[in-house]
């Protein structure tokens, strides 16, 4: 017998207009979308993201900062075997939904669990 498992997702509706604008700008940027997509399932370093998504490393670092500033990334650090600091990034979200109806913009975040 097949049983369907319902996955409950945490959804957060954005109320502030400036936050809505920032999120819509982020989701319209192909590099931000690529970074979010690359880091949904497991944390990755900037170099891993750059190589996997074929994005210049300087662009990766700029977009990581944007995503971090908007609280869309979880950052963890570690020390590599050669003593260098290594930061890993994981998306806090699985998706963003937006609607424009009767002059109103609604934006919802779907959190990554």
Order of alpha helices (4+ residues) and beta strands (2+ residues): beta-alpha-alpha-alpha-alpha-beta-beta-beta-beta
